[in-house]
Amino acid sequence: MPQAGPGNAKLAAVIAEAGMSHAEVARAFVRVAQESKAPEFAGVGRSHVSHWVAGSKPSGRAPILLCEALSRKLGRIVTLKGVS
């Protein structure tokens, strides 16, 4: 996993707003990844989301897929700026 930072309060706040657990975020993320033909993210789970909230930076297209998963749950657009 890429380097950890001081934590990602914005991501934690959006997840809390969505009322989702880290496991639920991971499942939503994997659904979006599958729809987006991104099989490299099929193994993303709760611990990945926990690491991202703790400050690790997701790699590749993961941030975009994460925004899409959260956007669907919230019924509004979540941008990269809103979660990083």
Backbone as CSV, one residue per row, in Angstrom:
resi,resn,N_x,N_y,N_z,CA_x,CA_y,CA_z,C_x,C_y,C_z
1,MET,0.824,-1.170,0.000,0.000,0.000,0.000,0.880,1.251,0.000
2,PRO,0.447,2.333,-0.682,1.244,3.550,-0.686,1.393,4.155,0.701
3,GLN,2.215,5.177,0.802,2.561,5.799,2.076,1.349,6.324,2.826
4,ALA,1.398,6.190,4.143,0.335,6.702,5.001,0.602,8.166,5.342
5,GLY,-0.459,8.898,5.507,-0.372,10.298,5.901,-0.996,10.470,7.271
6,PRO,-1.373,11.699,7.599,-1.901,11.979,8.928,-3.354,11.572,9.132
7,GLY,-3.987,11.057,8.137,-5.394,10.685,8.226,-6.192,11.461,7.193
8,ASN,-7.350,10.973,6.883,-8.176,11.614,5.873,-9.538,11.918,6.491
9,ALA,-9.622,13.068,7.145,-10.857,13.475,7.825,-11.996,13.699,6.841
10,LYS,-11.681,14.181,5.642,-12.731,14.416,4.648,-13.380,13.105,4.236
11,LEU,-12.564,12.093,3.983,-13.113,10.789,3.609,-13.929,10.216,4.756
12,ALA,-13.424,10.307,5.958,-14.157,9.804,7.125,-15.504,10.507,7.259
13,ALA,-15.536,11.821,7.017,-16.776,12.581,7.130,-17.791,12.169,6.066
14,VAL,-17.326,11.936,4.846,-18.238,11.530,3.768,-18.786,10.127,4.057
15,ILE,-17.958,9.248,4.546,-18.415,7.898,4.892,-19.448,7.976,6.015
16,ALA,-19.191,8.812,7.007,-20.151,8.982,8.109,-21.460,9.569,7.589
17,GLU,-21.367,10.556,6.714,-22.561,11.154,6.116,-23.391,10.100,5.376
18,ALA,-22.705,9.193,4.712,-23.384,8.130,3.976,-23.970,7.071,4.907
19,GLY,-23.540,7.077,6.160,-24.030,6.095,7.117,-23.573,4.687,6.812
20,MET,-22.367,4.588,6.267,-21.836,3.290,5.851,-20.692,2.859,6.751
21,SER,-20.584,1.548,6.949,-19.406,0.997,7.612,-18.295,0.889,6.571
22,HIS,-17.097,0.642,7.031,-15.987,0.466,6.091,-16.225,-0.758,5.212
23,ALA,-16.841,-1.786,5.759,-17.152,-2.987,4.968,-18.181,-2.668,3.886
24,GLU,-19.169,-1.853,4.215,-20.177,-1.474,3.223,-19.567,-0.615,2.120
25,VAL,-18.660,0.278,2.490,-17.972,1.096,1.486,-17.174,0.182,0.560
26,ALA,-16.477,-0.782,1.133,-15.675,-1.709,0.321,-16.556,-2.477,-0.654
27,ARG,-17.697,-2.962,-0.202,-18.588,-3.707,-1.098,-19.109,-2.810,-2.223
28,ALA,-19.484,-1.572,-1.886,-19.961,-0.632,-2.906,-18.839,-0.314,-3.891
29,PHE,-17.635,-0.148,-3.378,-16.458,0.136,-4.206,-16.222,-1.007,-5.196
30,VAL,-16.273,-2.236,-4.717,-16.025,-3.398,-5.579,-17.104,-3.498,-6.658
31,ARG,-18.356,-3.199,-6.321,-19.419,-3.200,-7.336,-19.103,-2.207,-8.448
32,VAL,-18.712,-1.000,-8.058,-18.376,0.028,-9.058,-17.163,-0.416,-9.869
33,ALA,-16.172,-0.991,-9.219,-14.972,-1.465,-9.925,-15.334,-2.540,-10.949
34,GLN,-16.215,-3.457,-10.567,-16.636,-4.510,-11.502,-17.351,-3.909,-12.705
35,GLU,-18.243,-2.954,-12.448,-18.975,-2.297,-13.536,-18.025,-1.517,-14.453
36,SER,-16.937,-1.035,-13.870,-15.968,-0.217,-14.609,-14.869,-1.045,-15.252
37,LYS,-15.026,-2.348,-15.226,-14.028,-3.247,-15.814,-12.643,-3.027,-15.208
38,ALA,-12.615,-2.991,-13.865,-11.363,-2.798,-13.136,-11.166,-3.982,-12.188
39,PRO,-10.871,-5.167,-12.739,-10.767,-6.371,-11.899,-9.633,-6.316,-10.877
40,GLU,-8.690,-5.420,-11.075,-7.583,-5.310,-10.119,-8.049,-4.869,-8.731
41,PHE,-9.280,-4.367,-8.636,-9.806,-3.900,-7.351,-10.801,-4.874,-6.734
42,ALA,-10.926,-6.068,-7.288,-11.897,-7.046,-6.793,-11.629,-7.458,-5.353
43,GLY,-10.391,-7.373,-4.922,-10.033,-7.809,-3.578,-10.070,-6.723,-2.518
44,VAL,-10.573,-5.551,-2.865,-10.628,-4.468,-1.886,-11.645,-4.828,-0.804
45,GLY,-11.228,-4.654,0.432,-12.089,-4.986,1.571,-12.067,-3.895,2.630
46,ARG,-12.690,-4.212,3.748,-12.819,-3.274,4.853,-11.477,-2.682,5.289
47,SER,-10.458,-3.508,5.329,-9.162,-3.007,5.800,-8.576,-1.969,4.848
48,HIS,-8.841,-2.112,3.553,-8.366,-1.101,2.602,-9.009,0.246,2.914
49,VAL,-10.323,0.221,3.126,-11.035,1.470,3.434,-10.508,2.059,4.740
50,SER,-10.273,1.225,5.723,-9.721,1.699,6.999,-8.358,2.352,6.795
51,HIS,-7.534,1.765,5.946,-6.222,2.345,5.641,-6.376,3.689,4.937
52,TRP,-7.339,3.776,4.011,-7.557,5.041,3.299,-8.003,6.131,4.270
53,VAL,-8.890,5.786,5.196,-9.349,6.758,6.195,-8.184,7.163,7.105
54,ALA,-7.293,6.219,7.363,-6.132,6.506,8.211,-5.076,7.349,7.506
55,GLY,-5.201,7.504,6.176,-4.275,8.371,5.461,-3.544,7.765,4.290
56,SER,-3.668,6.452,4.077,-3.051,5.860,2.891,-3.741,6.401,1.645
57,LYS,-2.972,6.544,0.594,-3.520,7.047,-0.668,-3.852,5.864,-1.574
58,PRO,-5.130,5.722,-1.964,-5.458,4.645,-2.896,-4.777,4.885,-4.238
59,SER,-4.437,3.806,-4.924,-3.672,3.933,-6.162,-4.553,3.837,-7.401
60,GLY,-3.976,4.228,-8.525,-4.638,4.099,-9.817,-5.984,4.792,-9.872
61,ARG,-6.972,4.056,-10.392,-8.328,4.609,-10.537,-9.143,4.497,-9.257
62,ALA,-8.577,3.949,-8.213,-9.325,3.724,-6.978,-10.007,4.985,-6.437
63,PRO,-9.342,6.139,-6.406,-10.028,7.330,-5.873,-11.286,7.690,-6.663
64,ILE,-11.233,7.546,-7.968,-12.393,7.869,-8.812,-13.520,6.868,-8.555
65,LEU,-13.176,5.605,-8.442,-14.174,4.579,-8.175,-14.794,4.771,-6.793
66,LEU,-13.978,5.165,-5.831,-14.471,5.426,-4.481,-15.457,6.591,-4.488
67,CYS,-15.124,7.642,-5.200,-16.045,8.784,-5.307,-17.371,8.364,-5.928
68,GLU,-17.312,7.529,-6.947,-18.540,7.063,-7.593,-19.375,6.239,-6.627
69,ALA,-18.755,5.349,-5.883,-19.492,4.514,-4.927,-20.176,5.381,-3.869
70,LEU,-19.462,6.369,-3.357,-20.034,7.253,-2.339,-21.106,8.160,-2.933
71,SER,-20.903,8.606,-4.159,-21.894,9.444,-4.834,-23.223,8.708,-4.973
72,ARG,-23.151,7.454,-5.349,-24.378,6.664,-5.516,-25.139,6.549,-4.206
73,LYS,-24.432,6.318,-3.129,-25.076,6.167,-1.823,-25.701,7.487,-1.358
74,LEU,-24.979,8.583,-1.569,-25.436,9.883,-1.075,-26.433,10.571,-2.005
75,GLY,-26.488,10.144,-3.253,-27.380,10.783,-4.201,-26.915,12.167,-4.618
76,ARG,-25.624,12.379,-4.497,-25.004,13.635,-4.939,-23.599,13.329,-5.420
77,ILE,-23.000,14.272,-6.124,-21.654,14.045,-6.636,-20.628,14.251,-5.521
78,VAL,-19.796,13.257,-5.343,-18.656,13.350,-4.428,-17.415,13.459,-5.308
79,THR,-16.641,14.506,-5.124,-15.451,14.741,-5.934,-14.190,14.302,-5.198
80,LEU,-13.105,14.194,-5.939,-11.819,13.864,-5.325,-11.445,14.909,-4.280
81,LYS,-11.745,16.153,-4.561,-11.445,17.227,-3.605,-12.225,17.043,-2.303
82,GLY,-13.401,16.445,-2.417,-14.239,16.240,-1.249,-13.822,15.094,-0.367
83,VAL,-12.929,14.239,-0.862,-12.509,13.073,-0.070,-10.996,12.996,0.120
84,SER,-10.288,14.040,-0.275,-8.824,13.985,-0.085,-8.307,15.277,0.476
